[in-house]
């Protein structure tokens, strides 16, 4: 089954075109390999990508040919993603004074640590 169709069918993306664009951008990986929209997904595969708020890590449990309701869609995968950051945590990370320009390399590393992307 195509990865873009599966992401749309289990309601992880709003539309199939959004799922295809996510795959074309090179952010979706199936078992740690970059996936094109037409890449095949099978039961037991791990699908990962970077969401705007967190890293998503999904294990495929069931293949769905058509888009289904939310209660059925949740049963088609197991979500191994970290919990969503609270609103306070999200606001604290992205605040910069207006006009200060781009973050320096040190500031980017600090931001990545706060977001949980680095383990330094």
Secondary structure by P-SEA (a helix, b strand, c coil): ccaaaaaaaacccccaaaaaaaaaacccccccccccccccccccbbbbbbcccbbbbbbbcccccccccaaaaaacccccccccccaaaaaaacccccccccccaaaaaaaaaaaccccc
